Each structure stands twice: as C-alpha cells, then as structure tokens.
C-alpha cells in the first residue's frame, strides 16, 4: 500500500488533499504543522512500519523551514520524495520552483483553488501520481470525492418554537362583578366612574 504523509497549513486544503489522495487507494497520514516529522519517521522505522513513499509538506510547517527539511531528509531518508505545497498561494513563480528543486524537493505546487477545483485537483493529483509512478488516475472515485467536496451543506431542519406562556387576563370579571384577581391599575377618572356606577358590588 502506497502511503503519503502530509501537513497542511489550511484546514480546507488538507481536506481536499486527503479526499483526492484517498480516492486513489493511497493511505494518507495527516500530521499537525508542529509535528516533528523526523521523529515521526524514526518512530515508524523503529516500530518496523513501512515508511511513506511521499511527504506532502506545506510551506506553513512550523518546526523547520521546508527547504531545510528537504536537505536533511535527503541524507536521513533518501528513499522518500518530498513535495512542497504553498496552500495559501494561487501561483508559483518559475524561480520559486527552481529553488525548491535545488533544495531537494521533487516539486513545488500552489494551493488547490476552490474556483477551479476540478481542474486544479486533477492537475495536482496527476503530479503526485506521476511522482509515485501510480498513473493513471482512477476517474470514477475521484469524481465521487470531488462531488462530496462541492456538495452544499444541508440546511438545519426548522425547530418548532416553544409555546409562549399564556398571559393572565388584565380584567377578570364574573357576571359583571370585578374580582380580587384584577390587579390592573385604573385611570383616576375611570375609578371614580366605577364608584358612581356600583351598587352592592354590581355594575350597571
């Protein structure tokens, strides 16, 4: 089983890479940016585990400069290819790519763009499979993974509003007689009128 160990500075870039690589039956190990990758590789080696064939490292890795990492990796793990990505960049200049190759990377790729997800994902995946000698692309599972990535998030189901408590009526009367439960204040003029129109507790 071919294995890719990757780091990505942007969560969305990592999700896209993980999805499209997994669609090609590649095992993807997604490490945090602050992970000591040399310690990870040495731990795998000590445990007798197969080492990844490719390191997909983002420029935002925090433990060391990716170019410096490539230089050290060439001597410590010469059989592992290192591909650098710049997830937050839309384009890579020819000079930047030449420098990455000079430092020992197999390539330097810009971020996968949401506005042209299909085209850039296919292009980047083709380059990875070319490095791993794993072409051609398995198109059907790739399309399924891209469809999942672009599927709209379902809207949450509406919830029924809680019933509001019934307000106590401001006037409680029984057969025209005002009860003690009536606590609504009365206007002064209205109060005087009520006294004039009452006889033995009845209003008329």
C-alpha positions in Angstrom: 0.0 0.0 0.0 1.4 3.4 -1.0 1.5 5.9 1.8 1.6 9.7 1.8 2.4 11.7 4.9 1.3 15.3 4.7 1.0 18.5 6.6 -1.2 21.4 5.5 -1.5 24.9 7.0 -5.1 25.4 5.8 -7.7 23.0 7.0 -9.7 23.2 3.7 -6.5 22.4 1.7 -5.9 19.4 3.9 -9.5 18.1 3.4 -9.2 18.4 -0.3 -5.8 16.7 -0.5 -6.9 13.9 1.9 -10.1 13.3 -0.2 -8.5 13.1 -3.6 -5.5 11.1 -2.5 -7.7 8.6 -0.6 -9.8 8.2 -3.7 -6.8 6.6 -5.4 -6.3 4.0 -2.7 -3.4 5.9 -1.2 -3.0 5.7 2.6 -2.9 9.3 3.9 -1.3 10.2 7.2 -2.2 13.8 8.1 0.2 15.3 10.7 -0.1 18.6 12.6 2.0 21.5 11.4 4.0 21.5 14.6 4.8 17.7 14.4 8.5 16.7 14.3 8.3 14.7 11.1 11.8 13.3 11.5 10.7 11.9 14.9 7.6 10.5 13.3 9.6 8.8 10.6 12.1 7.4 13.1 9.3 6.1 15.2 7.8 4.3 12.3 11.1 2.8 11.4 11.8 1.7 14.9 8.3 0.0 15.1 9.0 -1.8 11.9 6.4 0.0 9.9 6.7 0.8 6.2 7.8 4.4 5.7 5.7 6.7 3.4 6.8 7.0 -0.2 5.9 10.7 -0.3 6.0 13.6 2.1 3.5 16.3 1.1 4.6 19.3 3.1 3.1 22.8 3.3 5.2 25.9 3.4 3.5 26.8 6.7 5.1 24.0 8.6 6.4 25.4 11.9 9.1 23.0 13.2 11.5 23.8 10.4 11.8 25.5 7.0 10.5 23.1 4.4 13.6 23.7 2.2 15.9 22.9 5.2 13.8 19.8 5.8 14.4 18.7 2.2 18.1 19.0 2.6 18.2 16.9 5.8 15.7 14.4 4.5 18.0 13.7 1.5 20.6 12.3 3.8 18.4 10.7 6.5 15.6 9.3 4.4 16.9 9.3 0.8 14.1 7.0 -0.4 11.3 9.4 0.5 10.3 12.0 -2.0 9.3 15.5 -0.7 6.7 17.5 -2.5 6.2 21.1 -1.1 2.8 22.9 -1.4 2.0 26.6 -0.9 -1.6 26.2 0.1 -2.2 29.9 0.6 -0.8 30.9 -2.8 -2.6 30.9 -6.1 0.6 30.8 -8.3 4.2 29.7 -8.0 6.9 31.6 -10.0 9.5 29.7 -12.0 12.2 31.0 -9.8 10.5 29.6 -6.7 10.0 26.2 -8.2 13.7 26.1 -9.4 14.8 26.9 -5.8 12.6 24.2 -4.4 14.1 21.6 -6.8 17.6 22.8 -5.9 16.9 22.3 -2.2 15.8 18.7 -2.9 12.0 18.8 -3.3 10.5 16.9 -6.3 8.2 19.8 -7.0 6.5 22.9 -5.5 2.7 23.3 -6.1 0.4 26.2 -5.4 -2.8 25.7 -3.4 -5.8 23.9 -4.9 -8.3 26.6 -5.9 -12.0 26.4 -5.0 -12.9 28.4 -8.0 -11.4 25.8 -10.3 -11.5 22.8 -8.0 -11.9 20.2 -10.7 -9.1 21.4 -12.9 -6.5 22.1 -10.1 -7.3 19.0 -8.2 -6.9 16.8 -11.2 -3.6 18.6 -12.2 -2.2 18.3 -8.7 -3.2 14.7 -8.3 -1.7 13.8 -11.6 1.6 15.3 -10.5 1.5 13.3 -7.2 0.7 10.0 -9.0 3.4 10.7 -11.5 5.9 11.0 -8.7 4.6 7.8 -7.2 4.6 6.0 -10.5 0.9 5.3 -9.9 -0.8 6.7 -13.0 -3.4 6.6 -14.5 -6.0 8.4 -12.3 -9.0 6.3 -11.2 -11.5 8.8 -12.5 -14.8 7.5 -11.0 -13.7 7.5 -7.4 -12.0 10.9 -7.9 -15.2 12.4 -9.3 -17.1 11.0 -6.3 -14.7 12.6 -3.9 -14.9 15.9 -5.7 -18.7 15.8 -5.7 -18.6 15.3 -1.9 -16.3 18.2 -1.5 -18.6 20.5 -3.5 -21.9 19.3 -2.1 -23.7 22.1 -0.3 -24.1 21.7 3.4 -27.7 20.7 4.2 -29.6 23.5 6.0 -30.6 22.6 9.5 -34.2 21.5 10.0 -36.5 24.2 11.4 -37.4 23.7 15.0 -40.9 24.4 16.3 -40.9 27.5 18.5 -41.6 26.9 22.2 -45.2 27.9 23.1 -45.2 31.2 24.9 -46.9 31.2 28.3 -50.5 32.4 28.3 -50.7 35.9 29.7 -53.1 36.4 32.6 -56.1 38.5 31.5 -55.9 42.0 32.8 -59.7 42.0 33.6 -61.3 39.1 35.4 -65.0 39.5 35.9 -67.7 37.2 36.9 -71.2 38.2 35.8 -70.0 41.8 35.5 -68.5 41.8 39.0 -64.8 42.6 39.3 -62.9 40.0 41.3 -59.9 40.4 43.6 -57.6 38.9 40.9 -57.9 42.1 38.9 -54.7 43.9 39.7 -54.7 46.2 36.6 -54.4 49.8 37.6 -57.3 52.0 36.7 -57.2 55.6 35.5 -58.3 58.1 38.1 -61.4 59.2 36.2 -62.3 55.6 35.4 -62.0 54.7 39.1 -64.4 57.5 40.1 -66.8 56.4 37.4 -66.7 52.9 38.7 -67.6 54.1 42.2 -70.6 56.0 40.9 -71.9 53.1 38.9 -71.6 50.3 41.6 -74.4 49.3 43.9 -73.7 46.4 46.3 -70.8 45.1 44.2 -72.7 45.1 40.9 -72.0 47.3 38.0 -74.8 48.8 35.9 
